[in-house]
Amino acid sequence: MRLLDKLNQKTALVLDGGLATTLEGYGCDLNSSLWSSEVLINQPDKVMQAHQAFTDAGADIVLTSTYQASFATFKAIGKETSEIEQLFEIAVKNIKEAVTDDQVVVGSLGPYGAYLSDGSEYTGQYEISVDEYIQFHEERINALINRGIYDFVFETVPNFNEIKAIVEYIIPNYSDHNTFWISCTVDNEGNLSDGTEFEKVCQYIVQHIGRVPVFGINCSSINSVEKAINKGLLELPQVIALYPNGGKTFDPIEKVWIGKGENALLVQKTKEWIAQGVQIIGGCCETTPEDIKQIHEAIER
């Protein structure tokens, strides 16, 4: 099923949770620059197992295991183009075997900062050209389209220039048959992670509902999400998607999450956010299929 069709069917949709966290729960080692793509290469059956777990938990939307799977990422470790294409083949095959016809498969596209593998998706401290953004994102979008994926989310985008490159130079290169949403990260003050005031982000996004029908925040704390809500997030005409992390802070050196989780609070917030008009709810890093099951149950009650 396609994303916009599903959104027209139901008032609230459940998104899946933390793929990497779930894979770590299966004993997979993700402490590398490839993150979950390490498992895609070496233990693809575990990726399918994770997708199946989110399906069983009641997720309406399931994301592909391609967040870190850029051509640049794989070429950096010596993979040939044919090998990279085969990994996309495996990623799509895995997810399609784990979902039902009633679910939506969305292609996960991490930001350029994820490729840097230094935590930049939480700081946005990088500057590259528009042409570099285009090449980075379009290679994998095309690889996924060639395998039957037509709905996409640019996730964890922390950089305002990257958002503008996506909206103005990447999305227009594709037909209306494709749907794109953007999900960003915000800092402790509820501003975009690169420091751009969230009000400025909203003023920009509101002008582009035709290109970006869904907008939201992921992999940020619930407190940060709440602050962004107070800065105008829910006033946007777009469908709003919220999938915070489990409340911990990412250490880019050790590549681990530290601090105290707030998974129970995420479940509690579900009905409150839906009542405020949020239509897509899920989890990101440090959330599990059990959390998604509880969100599903909270929505269904």
N, C-alpha and C positions, 0 to 999 in steps of 0.2 A: 504493500500500500504506500502511496505517496504522502509526504508530510502535510501538505495543505489540505488534502482530502481528509486525513485523520483529524486535523485541527477543526475541520468543519463538522466532524461527527461527535466530538466530545468536548465538554467544557474544560476538562483538566486532563492532561496527559502526564504519564510517569516516564521519566527518562532513566536510563540505567545509571550505574554508579562508577566507582573507581576501578577501571580495568587493571591498572598496575597493582593496586592494593589487593585485588582479588587474586591476581596471579601470584603475588608474594605469599598469599595465604595458602596457595597450592605448593609452596616450596620453591618457586622459581626465583632465580637471582637476577635482579634488575639493576644492580649497581654498575651500570655502564652508560656510555653516551647514547646507546640505542634505547635504553629504558624498556618499554614493553615490546619494542621491535626486536629486542634480543630473543624474546620468547617466540615471536613470530618466526624467526629464523631456525631456532633450535628445538622448540617444543610446541609446534603449531596446534597440536591436539589440546594443549592446556588453554590456548586462546579460545578454541571452540567451546571448551568446557565452561569458561567464564561467560561467554555469550549465552550459553544455555542456562546458566545459573540466573542471569538477569531476566531471561525469558520466563523461567519458572517463577521468578519473584514478582512478575506482573508488569514488567516494563513495556510501555507502549512504543517507545523509541529506543533503539539499540544502535550504538555508535561503532563504526568499524575500528579495527586495531591499527589505524594508520596515523595516529596523532604524531608520532615521531618518524613516520616512514616517508620522509622526503627523499628525492633522488640524491640531493646533496649529502644527506646523512649517510646513505648507503655507499655512495661513491667515496666518501671520506674513509671508509674502512676497506676500500678496494673492490667493491662489487661492480660487476659489469652491468650495462643497461639491461641486457637480457635476463640477468639474475634478479635485478630489481623488479622487472616486469613480472617475473614468476612469483616474487613475494607478494605483490599486489593480487595476483591470481589466487594465492593461498588465502590471503586475508579476506577476500570477498567470498570465496568458497566456504570458509569457516563460518562466517556470519550467516550466510544464506542457509546453511544446513542447520543452524541453531534457532532460527526464528520461524514464525508462522506467517501466513498470508495477511493476517490482521495487524501485524506489527510494521513499523516503519524502520527501514535501515537508512542511517544517515552517515555520510562519509566524514570522518573526523580529520580536520586539518589543523595541526598545531601551528603556532606563529613562528616566525623566523627565529625568535628568541629560544624556542625549544631546540632548534638545530644547534645553537651555540653550547647547549648542555652545561650552562653555568648559572641556571636560575633566572635567566633574563626574562622569561615569561612572567616573572613576578616583579620586575623592575622596569622593563621597557627601555633599558639603557643601551640602545644600539641604533645606528643610523646607516641605512643603505639606500641605494637609488631605487626609483620606481621600477626600472627595468629589472633590477635584481629581485625585487618582490614578485614581479610578474613571473619570471622564470622559476623562482622557488616554488610558488604555489601552483602554477598552471601544469607543471609536469605531472604532479600526482593527481590533480583534478582530472586531467585527461586520461590518466591510467585507470582511474576509478570509473569514469564515464564509459570507457571502452569495455568495462566489465559489468555494466548495468546498474551503476549507482548514479542517481540523478539528484538527490538531495544532499546538501552539504552544510557543515557548520565549521566556520573558522573559530577555533576555541582558544581561550586563554590569551587573547590578544591584548597586550599591555601598552601598545605604542600608538599614539594618535596618527602619526604619519602612515603606519601600516594599515590602520583602519581606512584612511582616506585612499590609499593605494588599492585596497581591496574593493572599495565601493566605486571608485572612479575609473580604474584601469583594468581590473580583473573580472569582476562580475559582468560588466557590459560586453565582454568577449564571448559570453555564453548565451544560448537561446532561452526563451521563456520556459522551455521544457525543464530547465534546471532551477532549483530553489536553493537559495543561500541564506544562512543566518549567521550572525556574528555574536560571539560571546566574549566578553572582555574580563580582565582581572582588575580589581580595585585595591587601593592601599588602605591603611588603617583609618583614613579620613573619608573614605568613600569616593576618592578621586581615581581617575585612571592611573594605573601603576607607574606610568612615566611622569606623573605629576600634573597632567592636564586636568583642569577642573571638570568634574563630571557634568556640570551644567553645560559646559562648552561641547562635550561629547553629545549630550542630548540635543542641543541646538543643531548639531550637524546631522545626527541620525534621523531626526524628525523630517528632514527634507528628502529622505531617500527610502520611504516605505516601499516604493515600487521595486527597488533593487534588494532591499533588506526587510522582508516582511516579518522576520523574527529577530529580536535582539535581547541580549541578557548578560548575565554575569555568571562566571563559574570559577571554581578553585580559589575562592576568597572566603574569608571568615563570615559567619552570619552577621556579626556586628558591622563589618565593612559593607555587606550587602544592604543592611538596614540604613546605613548612612547614605548610600547611593540612592536608595528609595526616597529618602528625604530631600535629595538633590534633583528629583524630577524623573527618575526612571519610570515610574508607573504612569506618568502623564503622557508617555509616548504612545502613538497610535499603533505601534507594532505589537504583535504577540510577544509577551515577555516570558523569557525562560530563565529560571534560577536553579543553579545546581552548585551550591557551595562545597568547599572541602570539609573534612571532618573537624576542622578547628585548630589543627596543629600548624606549625610554621616550617617551611621547607629549608633545610640546610643544603645549599648548592655544592658545598665542598665535600661533605660526607654522603650527599644524596640520600638523606633520611629526613623523616618528619619528626619534629620535636615539639614538646609541650603537651597540653591537655586537650583531649578531644571533646566535641560537643555534638555527637551524633544524635543523642536523644533530643536535643533542642531542635535539630533539623526536622525531625519528625513532627515535633510540636508546632513548628512554624508552618508546616504544610497547609493546614486549613486556613490559617491566618492569611497567608500569601494568596491563596486561591480566592478567598473572600475579597481581597484587594484587587483582584483581576488578573493575577498571574496564571498563565495557562499551561506552562510546562515546568514541572518540578522534578528534580533528581538530585544526584550527589556526584562529587568528583573525588579527588584523591582522599584516601583514608575513609571512604564509605564502601560498603559491601553489599552483596545481594540481600542480606538480612535487613539492612537499612532500607533498601528499595522495596522490599516486601512490606515493611512497616509503613512506608509512604503510600504504597498502593492501597493498603488496608485503611489508612486514614482517609484517603480520597473516597474510597468505596462506601465508607460508613455514612 
